[in-house]
Amino acid sequence: MSREQTACWLAALMVVGTLAAVVPAGATAAGPSSPAGPADASAAAPVGAQSHSPYGDVVPTAIEKTDDATVAGGVVLPENYSVRAAPQTVNGSVVRVEDDRTVWERTFSTVNATTQVAEVAVGPDGDVYALVSTQSAQIGSYPPETTTEVVHLTPEGDLTWRYELNASVGAAVGAGGETLRATDQGVAVVHALPGGDGVRLAELTGGDAIWTETYGISAEPTTLRATDDGFLVAGTTGYANPWVLQTSASGAVELNRTVRGSVDQRVVGAVPTDDGGVLLAGSRTTFGDGATANAWVSRLDDDGVTRWSRVYGSDARSTVQGVAPHGDGVLLVERGELATRGATTVRLRGVGGDGAQEFVESTEFDGTTTATHVGDDAVTLAGVTNLLAGNYTVNTATVDVPRGGDGEYAFEADAGPPSNETVYRGQNLRFADPSATGETYELVRLPGEHDEFEPHVVRRLAFEDDEVLVESATLPAGEYVLRNADGEPVVLDDGRVTEAGERSAAAFELASQDFFHLETNRTFVDAAAGQDGVSLSLHSGRTDYVLHASATDSDGESASAEELRNAFEAVDGFDGVETVDGREVARIEVGDDEEVRMNVSAAAFDAGLYEVTVASPDTREAGGVATGRVVVAQDAGREVGVSLNRSSLTVPVDGSAAANVTLTGVDDGITALSLSANRTGEPAVRPRLDLQVNASRISAGIGIGGGEATTETTAFEANTPNGTVEVGVLEVGTERFGDETVATGNNTVAFRVDWVVGEDGIPYSVPETITVPVEVVEATNATAPGEPDEGGVVGTDGEGGSDSDDSSASGSDGGSASGSDGDSSESGSVAAPDR
């Protein structure tokens, strides 16, 4: 879990999984010191921070619309709520709105706890059902003790009954799906049991269960639909594998299937098809420095066999928020990257029953969406902006569902698999046998050396014509064989069936073209100071393919064709600039080298913070994408200075000391910055950096090895004052690694500001590295923990050293350490810092 995903600032909004990622570093994880009791309903809600929406003071996390009203569930934040304050009481609430007028509001509250309404459902007679969970806000053990209930409200808002669920903590805080559905008899609810002990489905009425069924699978259900003759449940097992459950009206199992595919496919919604099959949809995520999140849709037949599976918008970086039936296919509501200030891109994507993309249209929503409702003709969006500034506003918007269809998703074959050779996931595979009209073949995955499964069928291919196409984007990598109707492996020549043969002669390999990240020799380029080139390098086991490279600034604007041409024209294999999916990309032909190194003229770009993306066009939907960061400064007049409130640090053995970091001259504020520090030699000390700015995303990376230790931290979507800003703390402590010994003596730590970007997206010129002297001294017991003695030594974490002369630097000559947008991490080796 990343540093930013701590829980105290707005645990209530974790129910939808949309704002959890914008938790600022430095917040304290929430956990109870005593059990939280069931939520108490009260008639009046406390006045929260500023809110301008039809939902009054409720920040919505779920919306349900009927013909004459809108019912929203969410949270009510206390007055003067602060994301950085100590744990605060947060109340949950349900509100009914008619014609933009609040008819009634029902609030659920406890003392020193977070109560949240994760989901709402409206019955045919106007009855309202809500999923309400309460977690203690006291700091203590983790996970926090949680109470989860289904509550019933009359159409007038009166509470009549509540039913407590034995739900897992994850189910209690919600998964952003729809696991509560009104039925003709009452309401159905599905949830995971604590400890991964199964999934429970129940139908309730009058405060009692009509029936309950428990299914012995460790899964996270995220969607529940009532079908003509029962229920459709879908979710994810093992974080990565889609799972489908179809039941009768009383919960009896009719289909229980886990779909094995590529890693990190999260199910958001499921829609039944007319022939008894299922359309599954959700988000597909890759991690590492080139992290991406994209929409995918799969179709399963009535036997649970995958017929097709496709990934959409693989360079769009969006996550699916809602799934609904649309014609014979599905409508996807996708959210772009989170925005605590400014706008979030929301996409509506229509996918037909055959997997063809019928339309994709984008709109801008002010702030971050926290709830969506998908109707037949329109999508209702609700969300919050300026939350981190402590002056939030709730916003709503309605977007019409597009009706046109251009079928722009082209399903074309890229490769014919040859036996005993390799094709790549993401390529569309072509199989052909002119003599097999009407015959059915089976595509079989074979177990590898460390696999425990038996060979199993992943696709059945009906050769009604002489050619069949198979999408491989969501097939797992591994060894495959095509088997005829007699069960015999067949030898393939460019995908064409030649003859039956031994399995060893017939099998082919399906591999992933993995680019874990795009390495840069430096991140910061001060073009005004004469700096220019950046070396971008990546490795892939594949040879003889095409790369597309694009660059996008922090405002989401793509680099122009002219900028890309000037930046990449000297790169070996550069073959011009072309437009792909509305974005300009540089085309680079890769030869027979597995290592690709591109010397790019970064000074060709306008000033800004850029994300450079490289993708192999035929494998990008299966992970052939990597990103790197480049910051280009063009204006020599925009310089920042840096100072430490201690010119040196005195560190006790088995202790630490710290200095505050202040930036000056940030006349346009800060929206993003990166700091790093490095130590080499003895005595062994370990630097750490803690950013203390108001930001939507803060990441950190540390490394330690024999004779060296490094640290770096990066903030995005920051919101700081202008002028002089205290941005964080540099801490130095003693810590052993391997055979290192902690000893007294003198050393230095090299501290630097890698890059700083103003709120206008323009980088500043950065100062030179500051060398901080460090003296390791014997520990003293004369000082209480956290209190410096006369010499400034701190027995535990705290500040120590000399503050008679602040360390400072200014200027335009700076380098950078490559940052990471992922989790905080440690490794046993240290990479050389980027300079």
Number of C-alpha atoms within 10 A of each C-alpha: 9 17 18 22 21 21 22 26 26 24 24 31 24 23 27 23 16 22 23 19 19 23 27 29 24 17 19 16 20 25 23 20 15 14 16 23 16 20 24 12 17 13 11 12 21 14 15 19 21 16 19 15 19 20 26 21 25 28 29 36 29 26 25 21 17 13 6 8 17 20 24 30 31 32 29 30 25 17 12 13 20 20 20 18 12 15 25 21 19 29 29 29 29 30 23 24 19 15 10 13 13 16 13 17 24 20 25 26 25 20 16 17 27 31 35 36 33 35 31 27 27 26 18 13 9 15 18 26 26 26 26 29 30 30 31 28 28 23 17 15 13 11 13 22 19 25 24 28 21 23 18 26 19 16 15 13 18 16 16 11 16 20 16 15 21 16 22 22 20 17 24 25 29 28 22 26 24 24 26 25 23 21 17 10 13 21 25 27 21 27 27 27 23 15 10 13 15 17 21 21 22 19 23 19 17 14 15 12 14 15 14 16 16 17 18 11 17 17 25 27 30 26 26 26 23 18 14 9 11 16 23 22 23 31 29 22 21 13 14 19 19 29 24 24 20 26 20 16 15 16 21 15 15 14 15 17 16 18 20 17 19 22 19 18 28 27 30 27 29 27 25 24 17 9 8 12 19 24 23 25 31 28 23 29 22 20 16 16 19 24 17 21 23 24 28 27 26 22 25 21 16 15 13 18 17 20 17 20 22 23 22 19 16 23 18 17 17 25 26 27 27 23 26 19 21 19 12 14 23 24 24 28 26 24 27 22 17 21 21 26 20 15 18 20 20 24 21 21 23 28 27 19 17 13 23 18 21 19 20 20 11 15 13 14 23 23 24 30 31 27 26 24 20 23 16 12 11 13 17 17 22 26 23 25 24 17 21 22 15 16 14 21 19 27 23 19 15 14 15 13 19 16 10 10 14 10 14 11 14 9 13 13 16 17 17 19 25 20 25 17 13 17 23 23 29 27 23 21 21 19 24 20 17 12 11 18 13 12 15 15 23 20 18 19 25 20 15 12 6 6 8 8 10 10 14 13 17 19 18 17 21 16 20 13 14 16 17 16 19 21 21 24 26 23 22 18 19 16 18 25 27 28 25 19 11 9 11 18 26 23 26 27 17 17 20 20 23 14 13 18 15 11 18 12 15 25 27 24 21 22 18 24 23 19 22 20 21 22 19 21 18 21 26 30 29 27 22 17 15 11 17 17 18 20 16 21 16 19 17 15 12 19 14 10 13 18 21 21 21 24 26 18 21 18 12 11 11 20 21 18 18 12 21 25 20 16 21 24 20 13 15 15 16 19 15 14 22 13 11 12 9 8 16 21 26 24 26 23 15 18 15 10 13 14 14 15 17 19 18 19 23 28 23 19 24 18 23 22 27 27 19 20 21 28 23 22 18 21 22 25 26 28 28 25 28 26 25 22 25 24 28 29 31 23 17 15 11 19 20 24 21 26 19 25 19 22 20 25 27 26 34 24 22 19 24 27 28 27 26 17 24 17 23 16 17 22 16 19 20 31 24 25 23 23 26 29 29 26 23 18 13 18 22 25 33 25 27 22 26 22 25 16 25 24 25 24 23 34 24 28 22 23 19 24 17 17 16 20 27 27 26 30 25 25 25 21 23 23 20 22 13 15 14 17 18 18 19 18 19 21 22 27 24 22 19 15 18 9 8 14 13 17 17 18 14 16 17 20 23 16 23 24 27 30 30 29 27 23 19 13 19 24 30 31 32 28 23 20 22 21 18 19 15 22 19 25 17 14 17 14 10 10 15 12 13 16 17 19 15 9 10 19 29 28 26 21 18 21 26 28 24 17 15 10 11 15 18 20 19 20 17 21 15 20 22 24 28 26 23 21 20 18 17 17 12 13 11 12 14 18 14 13 18 16 14
